[in-house]
Amino acid sequence: MLTKKKMIRELGEDELILPALVNAALAANDRVKYYFTLLQAAQSRARHPGSEFSNLRAEREAAGVDDPDLDHVVSGSVTIRPGVYQVPHAAAILAGVRTCLEEMATPLLSRGDAQGEGFRERLENLLPEILSDESDSIEDAVIQRITAGEQGESDSIHLLVMDLHRALNTLQGELASEIIDGAMTYLLDDEDRELVAAFMQGVNRTAPLRFEHPGLGTTATRTGTRLVIQNDIGMTDAHVLVVNVDDLTVSVIYTDIHMPRLQFFQSLFEEQGVLWQDTLSRKGGERFEAKVYHLSVGKYPAQDRGDLARFLACLGSRLVFLIDWNRARKRLRTFLPNKDAAAVLKWAADNEYGHMAFLLLGGEKIIYDALELAARVPLRYGEPLYQILGREKTCEYFEWVLKAASTGLRTGRSRLLIQDEIKAELLRYFRTEHENLMEICEEHATLIIDVARVLRDTLIAFQRGGDGGYAAGSAKRAKLWESEADALVIKVRSLSRRIEAAQFYSDLITVADDALDYLEEAMFFATLVPAVTSSRKITVEITELAEIAVRSSQEFLKALMASQHIHRGYSRDEMQDFLKAVDRVIGFERECDDGLRHAEKIILDWSTDYKEMAVFLEIVRMIEESTNSLMKAVYIIRDRVLEGMNR
């Protein structure tokens, strides 16, 4: 290549070698950034010898620096004295920095314009700062002057590299000699063109999902043995993808200011077998949106040329899902936990729907508009939707939203129609919530049965001469079930305040919970029954009342379940099943009421002392109150069903 450069110069056609100079300059940019990272890592290692640091081998190979000895630089760096470090190969590293700067500046200086002269003056001022000696010792101030990336009162080598890189990217675009499916390319051979075409096939396949957003500009060139593909993704300075293809090995170099988005990008290749190196965080200058950006390097070893082209197409097709990803995540995070929001975006990417259509349609605003229709008390901004629908169903809803938004806009449907469909779908989820509320009430009813059974079984144990230990254990279980029931009551009340026509469920579970509370209270009094009692006749009588409470709670659950099948067009059998269950609950309340009076008489006649009498009287009264509450609850269900049939 050097011979060709000399020949071209001899012919007086210097402009023909400019693409090659730019190509070499961009390669030098990769190397000098590696040297900066190496110096900073060595500095940190010398300051903190007890900490672990990467040897930066992956970064060295990705940058094209063929010197394995540099892999030992970080581990061998030590502090000589305050402000001075011993860094292996420091002289060679600084010489490499100088060489890279000169190579980066060469194509810009050759143009002879005002920009080139400005770079020449900065080089003359800054190159003398790259001082080194053969002892490989280097001062802290030298490393700071070289690697400082913040815009301040004075210039620095790092700032010069950033400006040179930006100017080279502009020049590269001007020099593009061939466009392959939208990619600006130069110095490619036929095999390179096939690979670039494969990458662009993936980019172009999913590029429509960015809709009106700019980005995804691609350039490609060859440098030595490597094909280099670069994509600008979006508009962020530090958001860049560089792909190096060397034979069958693909190196993916990705930088981002948002660590969650970087992790999301890596997750898109979980099934591809990409080997990711440790992510590095680097300090950027004032020209970046954030002071720190993150760099990740992944390698993919292709099996053959066909597999190589397939992976490049896959890689290109994933880039559109990075555009405005963080903005979409923040919008979804309003309604979902952060982890679920990222999972929804991953689903949208895997299924090639994306998130840009959702943002274009208004993002979170269309959801709040829908909530004004669906919820009796609309959510406030910042109040999560998953607290109403649950995490699983909220994720399911937003997956549907992203799919509907993307599909709708791509097929030319009106935005108003798509927004209305999103609102209607949320209404459907809220209607489904009525079923969920009934399921919660059913779960609560099973807890009533559990407490009633444990009370009955405890009283049976008393008949058989059981000790107080059994009663104490049963009381603990009853108390635990009461706590679970209270949580269900709170949940239903909270949801009912948000859902139209849902007050019924709150009223129902509140009355039913009274029954459970009475039974739990009776279980507590059972623990106070004297250990030795001659009143077996009393326990037999009380056990019969407890059995009525068990049957009443079972019939109450049947009534709940049967009520869900009563709707327009119901069968007579369905209505009959419901009404029979209602009638049994009412009948058990009357039976228990009569049994209470008989039990009270037995207790007064057979109690051996006042304490025993007081405890047994409380137990039977609590049991009767529980059946009374179940009767009230079943009347609430009955009135609801009959009113609905009338409408």
C-alpha positions in Angstrom: 0.0 0.0 0.0 2.9 2.4 0.7 4.2 1.8 -2.9 0.8 2.7 -4.2 0.8 5.9 -2.2 4.2 6.9 -3.5 3.2 6.2 -7.1 0.0 8.2 -6.8 2.0 11.2 -5.4 4.4 10.9 -8.2 1.5 11.2 -10.6 0.3 14.3 -8.8 -3.0 12.8 -7.8 -2.7 13.2 -4.0 -6.5 13.2 -3.6 -6.6 9.6 -4.7 -4.7 8.5 -1.6 -7.0 10.4 0.8 -9.4 7.5 1.4 -6.5 5.3 2.3 -5.2 8.0 4.7 -8.6 8.4 6.3 -8.8 4.6 6.6 -5.4 4.5 8.4 -6.4 7.5 10.6 -9.6 5.9 11.8 -7.6 2.8 12.7 -5.2 5.0 14.6 -8.1 6.5 16.5 -9.1 3.0 17.7 -5.5 2.4 18.8 -5.0 5.7 20.6 -8.2 5.2 22.6 -6.9 1.8 23.7 -3.7 3.5 24.8 -5.7 6.1 26.8 -7.6 3.3 28.5 -4.4 1.4 29.2 -2.7 4.4 30.8 -5.8 5.1 33.0 -6.1 1.5 34.1 -2.3 1.4 34.9 -2.7 4.6 36.9 -5.7 3.1 38.9 -3.8 -0.1 39.5 -0.8 1.7 40.8 -3.0 3.8 43.2 -5.0 0.8 44.3 -2.8 -2.3 44.2 -5.2 -4.4 46.1 -8.0 -4.1 43.5 -8.7 -6.3 40.5 -8.4 -4.8 37.0 -8.9 -6.1 33.5 -5.8 -6.7 31.4 -7.6 -5.0 28.5 -6.7 -7.8 26.1 -10.0 -7.8 24.3 -9.8 -4.0 23.9 -6.2 -4.3 22.5 -7.3 -7.0 20.0 -10.3 -5.0 18.9 -8.2 -1.9 18.4 -5.7 -3.8 16.2 -2.7 -3.4 18.5 -0.5 -6.5 17.9 1.6 -6.5 21.0 0.7 -9.1 23.6 3.3 -7.7 26.0 0.9 -4.8 26.7 -1.5 -7.3 28.4 0.9 -7.2 31.4 1.0 -3.4 31.7 -1.8 -3.0 34.2 -0.8 -5.8 36.5 2.8 -4.6 36.6 2.1 -0.9 37.3 3.2 0.3 40.8 3.7 3.6 42.6 7.4 4.7 42.9 6.7 7.7 45.0 3.7 10.1 45.3 2.7 11.3 41.9 5.1 9.0 40.0 4.4 5.5 38.7 6.4 2.7 37.2 4.4 1.5 34.1 5.8 -1.3 32.0 6.4 -0.3 28.4 5.4 3.3 29.2 7.8 4.7 26.6 6.4 2.5 23.9 2.8 3.4 24.9 3.6 7.1 24.7 5.4 6.7 21.4 2.3 4.9 20.2 0.1 7.8 21.3 2.4 10.2 19.3 2.3 8.0 16.2 -1.5 7.7 16.3 -1.9 11.4 16.6 0.2 12.0 13.6 -1.6 9.4 11.6 -5.0 10.8 12.6 -3.9 14.3 11.5 -2.3 13.4 8.2 -5.4 13.3 6.0 -6.8 16.5 7.5 -3.4 18.4 7.2 -3.1 17.3 3.6 -6.1 19.3 2.6 -4.4 22.6 3.5 -7.5 24.3 4.6 -8.2 26.4 7.8 -9.3 23.4 9.7 -6.1 21.5 8.9 -4.0 24.5 10.0 -5.9 24.6 13.3 -5.1 21.0 13.9 -1.4 21.6 13.0 -1.1 24.3 15.5 -2.7 22.2 18.3 -0.4 19.3 17.5 2.7 21.5 17.7 1.5 22.7 21.2 0.5 19.4 22.6 3.0 16.8 21.3 5.8 18.1 23.5 3.6 17.1 26.5 4.0 13.5 25.7 7.2 13.0 27.6 8.8 9.7 28.5 12.2 8.1 29.2 13.6 4.6 28.9 13.0 3.9 32.7 9.3 3.6 32.0 8.4 5.9 34.9 5.6 8.4 34.2 4.2 11.2 36.3 0.6 11.4 37.3 0.4 14.9 35.8 1.5 13.5 32.4 -1.3 10.9 32.3 -3.8 13.6 33.3 -2.7 16.0 30.6 -2.9 13.2 28.0 -6.2 11.5 29.0 -8.2 14.5 30.3 -11.5 14.5 28.4 -13.3 17.5 29.9 -13.5 20.8 28.1 -11.8 23.4 30.2 -9.4 26.3 30.0 -6.6 24.3 28.4 -6.4 21.9 25.5 -5.5 18.2 26.0 -4.4 15.2 23.9 -7.8 13.5 24.5 -9.8 16.6 23.4 -7.6 16.8 20.2 -8.3 13.1 19.5 -12.1 13.7 19.9 -12.0 16.6 17.5 -9.8 14.7 15.0 -12.2 11.8 15.1 -15.2 14.0 14.4 -13.5 15.7 11.5 -12.4 12.3 10.1 -16.0 11.0 10.2 -17.1 14.0 8.2 -14.3 13.5 5.7 -15.1 9.8 5.5 -18.6 10.6 4.5 -17.4 12.9 1.8 -15.0 10.3 0.4 -17.5 7.4 0.2 -16.9 5.9 -3.2 -19.7 3.3 -3.3 -23.1 3.0 -1.7 -24.2 -0.6 -0.8 -27.9 -0.7 0.1 -27.5 2.6 1.9 -24.1 2.1 3.4 -21.3 4.5 2.4 -18.3 2.3 1.6 -14.8 2.5 0.2 -11.7 0.3 -0.3 -13.8 -2.9 -0.3 -13.3 -6.1 -2.2 -16.0 -8.3 -3.5 -16.2 -10.5 -0.4 -16.5 -7.4 1.8 -19.4 -6.2 -0.3 -21.3 -9.4 0.3 -20.8 -9.0 4.1 -21.8 -5.3 4.0 -24.9 -6.2 2.0 -25.8 -8.9 4.6 -25.4 -6.3 7.4 -27.5 -3.8 5.5 -30.2 -6.4 4.7 -30.8 -6.6 8.4 -30.6 -2.9 9.0 -33.1 -2.1 6.2 -35.5 -4.9 7.2 -36.2 -3.4 10.5 -35.3 0.3 9.8 -39.0 1.2 9.1 -39.7 0.6 12.8 -37.8 3.8 13.6 -40.6 5.7 11.6 -39.7 9.4 11.6 -36.6 9.2 13.8 -33.2 9.8 12.1 -30.3 7.4 12.6 -28.8 4.1 11.4 -26.3 5.7 9.1 -23.7 3.1 8.1 -20.1 3.4 6.7 -17.8 0.5 5.9 -14.2 0.2 4.8 -11.2 -2.3 4.9 -8.2 -1.8 7.0 -5.5 -4.4 6.7 -7.1 -7.8 7.3 -10.2 -6.4 8.8 -13.6 -5.2 7.4 -14.8 -2.4 9.5 -18.5 -1.4 9.7 -19.7 1.5 11.7 -23.3 2.5 12.5 -24.2 5.8 14.2 -27.5 4.2 15.6 -29.1 7.5 16.8 -28.1 11.1 17.4 -26.1 10.6 20.6 -22.4 11.3 20.4 -21.3 8.3 22.5 -23.9 5.9 21.0 -21.9 4.1 18.4 -21.5 0.6 17.0 -18.2 -0.6 15.4 -18.1 -4.0 13.9 -14.7 -5.6 12.9 -14.7 -8.7 10.7 -11.4 -10.6 10.6 -11.7 -13.8 8.7 -14.7 -15.6 10.4 -14.5 -13.7 13.7 -16.8 -10.7 14.4 -15.9 -8.2 17.1 -18.8 -6.0 18.2 -17.7 -2.8 19.9 -20.6 -0.9 21.4 -20.6 2.3 23.4 -23.5 3.9 25.3 -24.1 6.4 28.0 -27.0 4.3 29.4 -25.9 1.1 31.1 -29.5 -0.4 31.1 -29.6 0.0 27.3 -26.2 -1.6 26.9 -27.4 -4.6 28.9 -30.5 -4.6 26.8 -28.4 -4.7 23.6 -26.4 -7.6 24.9 -29.6 -9.4 25.8 -30.7 -9.3 22.1 -28.0 -11.8 21.3 -28.6 -14.4 24.1 -29.4 -17.1 21.5 -26.5 -16.1 19.2 -23.6 -17.3 21.3 -21.9 -13.9 21.5 -19.1 -13.8 24.1 -19.1 -10.4 25.9 -16.1 -9.1 27.7 -16.4 -7.1 30.9 -18.0 -3.7 30.3 -15.8 -0.7 30.9 -16.9 2.8 32.0 -15.0 5.7 30.6 -15.0 9.4 31.3 -16.2 11.6 28.4 -15.8 15.3 27.8 -18.3 18.1 28.0 -19.4 17.4 24.5 -21.1 14.2 25.6 -24.5 14.2 27.2 -23.1 12.4 30.2 -19.7 12.6 31.9 -19.4 8.8 31.7 -20.0 6.4 28.8 -19.8 2.6 28.8 -18.0 0.3 26.3 -18.7 -3.3 25.7 -16.9 -5.7 23.4 -18.4 -9.0 22.1 -17.0 -11.6 19.9 -18.8 -14.0 17.6 -16.9 -16.9 16.0 -18.8 -17.8 12.8 -18.7 -21.4 11.5 -18.5 -20.4 7.9 -19.2 -17.6 5.5 -22.9 -18.3 5.4 -23.1 -18.2 9.2 -21.0 -15.0 9.2 -23.5 -13.3 6.8 -26.4 -14.5 8.9 -25.0 -13.1 12.1 -24.2 -9.7 10.5 -27.8 -9.5 9.2 -29.1 -10.3 12.7 -26.8 -7.7 14.2 -28.0 -5.1 11.7 -31.6 -5.9 12.3 -31.3 -5.2 16.1 -30.0 -1.7 16.0 -33.3 0.0 15.4 -34.5 -1.2 18.8 -31.9 0.9 20.5 -33.2 4.2 19.2 -35.0 6.1 22.0 -35.0 2.9 24.0 -34.3 4.7 27.3 -37.2 7.2 26.6 -39.5 4.3 26.0 -38.3 2.5 29.1 -39.1 5.6 31.2 -42.6 5.9 29.7 -43.3 2.3 30.5 -41.7 2.6 34.0 -44.6 4.9 34.9 -46.9 1.9 34.8 -44.6 -1.1 35.4 -41.6 -2.0 37.6 -38.3 -1.2 35.8 -37.5 -4.9 35.3 -40.9 -5.6 33.7 -40.6 -2.4 31.5 -37.3 -3.7 30.1 -38.8 -7.2 29.6 -41.7 -5.7 27.5 -39.2 -3.8 25.3 -37.2 -7.0 24.9 -40.4 -8.8 23.8 -41.2 -6.0 21.3 -37.7 -6.3 19.9 -37.6 -10.1 19.6 -41.0 -10.0 17.8 -39.9 -7.0 15.6 -42.5 -4.5 16.7 -40.3 -2.0 18.4 -41.4 0.9 20.6 -41.1 4.0 18.4 -44.8 3.7 17.2 -45.9 3.8 20.9 -43.9 7.0 21.5 -45.2 8.6 18.3 -48.8 7.9 19.3 -48.2 9.8 22.6 -46.6 7.3 24.9 -47.9 7.4 28.4 -50.5 10.1 27.5 -52.7 7.6 25.5 -52.6 5.3 28.5 -53.8 8.0 30.9 -56.5 9.0 28.4 -57.6 5.3 28.4 -57.6 5.2 32.2 -59.9 8.2 32.4 -62.5 6.1 30.5 -61.8 2.7 32.2 -61.2 3.7 35.8 -63.8 5.4 38.1 -60.9 7.2 39.8 -58.1 7.8 37.1 -54.5 7.2 38.1 -52.3 10.1 38.9 -49.2 10.6 36.9 -46.6 8.3 38.5 -49.1 5.9 39.9 -48.4 2.4 38.6 -51.0 0.6 36.6 -49.8 -2.8 37.7 -51.2 -2.2 41.2 -54.6 -2.5 39.7 -54.2 -5.1 36.9 -51.2 -7.0 38.4 -47.8 -7.3 36.9 -48.5 -10.2 34.5 -51.6 -8.7 33.0 -50.1 -5.2 32.8 -47.1 -6.6 30.9 -49.5 -8.5 28.6 -51.4 -5.3 27.9 -48.3 -3.3 27.0 -47.1 -6.0 24.8 -50.4 -5.7 22.9 -50.1 -1.9 22.9 -46.6 -2.0 21.3 -47.7 -4.6 18.7 -50.9 -2.7 17.9 -49.1 0.7 17.6 -46.4 -0.7 15.4 -48.6 -2.7 13.1 -51.2 0.0 12.8 -48.8 2.8 11.8 -47.0 0.6 9.3 -50.2 -0.4 7.6 -51.4 3.2 7.3 -54.2 3.1 9.8 -55.2 6.5 11.3 -53.6 7.5 14.6 -56.9 8.3 16.1 -58.2 4.8 15.3 -55.2 3.1 16.9 -55.4 5.3 20.0 -59.1 4.4 20.3 -58.2 0.6 20.0 -55.7 1.0 22.8 -58.3 2.6 25.0 -60.9 -0.1 24.2 -58.4 -2.8 25.0 -57.7 -1.3 28.4 -61.5 -1.2 29.0 -61.6 -4.9 28.2 -58.8 -5.5 30.8 -60.8 -3.6 33.4 -63.9 -5.7 32.6 -61.8 -8.7 33.2 -60.8 -7.3 36.5 -64.4 -7.8 37.7 -63.8 -11.5 37.2 -60.5 -11.2 39.1 -62.3 -9.5 42.0 -64.8 -12.4 42.2 -61.8 -14.8 42.2 -60.4 -12.9 45.2 -63.7 -13.1 47.0 -63.7 -16.9 46.3 -60.2 -17.2 47.7 -61.4 -15.4 50.8 -64.4 -17.7 51.1 -62.0 -20.8 51.1 -60.3 -19.2 54.1 -63.6 -18.9 55.9 -64.1 -22.7 55.3 -60.6 -23.4 56.6 -61.2 -21.5 59.9 -64.6 -23.1 60.4 -63.1 -26.6 59.9 -60.2 -26.0 62.3 -62.7 -24.8 64.9 -64.9 -27.8 64.5 -61.9 -30.2 64.6 -60.7 -28.6 67.8 -64.0 -29.1 69.5 -64.1 -32.7 68.4 -60.7 -33.1 69.9 -62.1 -31.8 73.2 -64.7 -34.5 73.1 -62.0 -37.1 72.7 -60.0 -35.8 75.7 -57.4 -33.8 73.7 -55.2 -31.4 75.6 -54.8 -27.6 75.1 -51.8 -28.0 72.8 -54.0 -29.0 69.9 -56.2 -25.9 70.4 -53.2 -23.6 70.6 -51.8 -24.9 67.3 -55.2 -24.6 65.6 -55.5 -21.0 66.9 -52.2 -20.0 65.3 -53.3 -21.4 62.0 -56.6 -19.6 62.3 -54.8 -16.3 63.0 -52.6 -16.8 60.0 -55.6 -17.3 57.8 -57.3 -14.3 59.2 -54.2 -12.2 58.3 -54.3 -13.6 54.7 -58.0 -12.8 54.5 -57.4 -9.2 55.7 -54.9 -8.7 52.9 -57.5 -9.9 50.4 -60.0 -7.5 51.8 -57.6 -4.6 51.5 -56.8 -5.6 47.9 -60.5 -5.7 46.9 -61.2 -2.4 48.5 -58.2 -0.8 46.7 -59.2 -2.2 43.3 -62.9 -1.4 43.8 -62.1 2.3 44.2 -60.5 2.3 40.7 -62.9 0.1 38.7 -66.4 1.2 37.6 -69.3 -0.5 39.3 -67.0 -2.5 41.6 -68.3 -1.4 45.0 -70.3 -4.6 45.1 -67.1 -6.7 45.6 -65.9 -4.4 48.5 -69.3 -4.6 50.2 -69.4 -8.4 49.8 -66.0 -9.2 51.1 -66.3 -6.9 54.0 -69.4 -8.6 55.3 -67.9 -12.1 54.5 -64.8 -11.1 56.4 -67.0 -10.5 59.5 -67.9 -14.2 59.4 -64.2 -15.2 59.3 -63.4 -12.8 62.2 -66.1 -14.3 64.3 -64.9 -17.8 63.7 -61.3 -16.8 64.5 -62.5 -15.2 67.7 -64.3 -18.4 68.6 -61.1 -20.3 67.9 -59.3 -18.0 70.4 -61.9 -18.7 73.1 -61.5 -22.4 72.4 -57.9 -22.1 73.7 -59.4 -20.9 77.0 -61.5 -24.0 77.5 -60.4 -25.6 80.8 -58.0 -28.5 80.4 -60.1 -30.8 82.5 -63.9 -30.5 82.0 -66.7 -32.9 82.8 -69.0 -31.0 80.5 -68.8 -33.4 77.5 -72.5 -32.7 76.7 -71.6 -29.1 76.2 -68.7 -29.8 73.7 -71.0 -32.2 71.8 -73.6 -29.4 71.5 -71.0 -26.8 70.4 -69.5 -29.1 67.9 -72.8 -29.5 66.2 -73.0 -25.7 65.9 -69.5 -25.6 64.4 -70.5 -28.2 61.9 -73.4 -25.9 60.8 -70.8 -23.1 60.3 -68.7 -25.3 58.1 -71.6 -26.3 55.9 -72.8 -22.7 55.7 -69.4 -21.5 54.6 -69.2 -24.2 51.9 -72.6 -23.3 50.5 -71.6 -19.7 50.5 -68.6 -20.5 48.3 -71.0 -22.5 46.0 -73.3 -19.5 45.7 -70.3 -17.3 44.8 -69.2 -19.6 42.1 -72.6 -20.2 40.7 -73.3 -16.4 40.5 -70.6 -16.1 37.9 -72.6 -18.2 35.4 -75.8 -16.2 35.7 -75.9 -13.9 32.7 -78.2 -13.1 29.8 -79.3 -16.3 28.2 -78.7 -18.4 31.3 -80.2 -21.8 31.7 -82.7 -22.7 34.3 -80.3 -25.2 35.8 -77.7 -22.5 36.4 -80.2 -20.3 38.1 -81.5 -23.2 40.2 -78.0 -24.1 41.4 -77.4 -20.5 42.5 -80.7 -20.1 44.3 -80.4 -23.5 46.0 -77.0 -22.4 47.4 -78.4 -19.1 48.6 -81.4 -20.9 50.3 -79.1 -23.3 52.1 -77.0 -20.5 53.5 -80.1 -18.8 54.8 -81.4 -22.1 56.1 -78.2 -22.8 58.0 -78.4 -19.4 59.7 -81.9 -20.2 61.0 -80.7 -23.6 62.1 -77.7 -22.1 63.9 -80.0 -19.5 65.5 -82.2 -22.2 67.0 -79.1 -24.3 67.9 -77.7 -21.3 69.8 -80.6 -21.1 72.2 -80.5 -24.8 72.9 -76.7 -24.6 73.4 -77.0 -21.7 75.8 -79.5 -23.8 77.9 -77.1 -26.8 78.0 -74.2 -24.5 79.0 -76.1 -22.9 81.8 -77.3 -26.4 83.0 -74.0 -28.3 82.8 -71.2 -25.7 83.4 -69.1 -26.5 86.5 -67.9 -23.0 87.1 -68.3 -19.4 85.9 -65.2 -19.4 83.7 -66.2 -22.5 81.8 -69.7 -21.1 81.3 -68.4 -17.7 80.0 -65.9 -19.3 77.6 -68.5 -21.7 76.1 -71.1 -18.9 75.8 -68.7 -16.8 73.8 -67.8 -19.6 71.5 -71.5 -20.4 70.5 -72.3 -16.7 70.1 -69.3 -16.2 67.8 -70.4 -19.2 65.7 -73.9 -17.9 65.4 -72.7 -14.4 64.4 -70.5 -16.0 61.7 -73.6 -17.7 60.1 -75.5 -14.5 60.4 -72.8 -12.6 58.5 -72.7 -15.3 55.8 -76.5 -14.9 55.3 -76.0 -11.1 54.9 -73.2 -11.8 52.4 -75.3 -14.2 50.3 -78.2 -11.7 50.2 -75.8 -9.2 48.7 -74.9 -11.7 46.0 -78.6 -12.6 45.4 -79.6 -8.9 45.1 -76.8 -8.3 42.6 -77.7 -11.2 40.4 -81.5 -10.4 40.4 -80.8 -6.7 39.7 -78.5 -7.7 36.8 -81.1 -10.0 35.3 -83.7 -7.2 35.6 -81.4 -4.9 33.6 
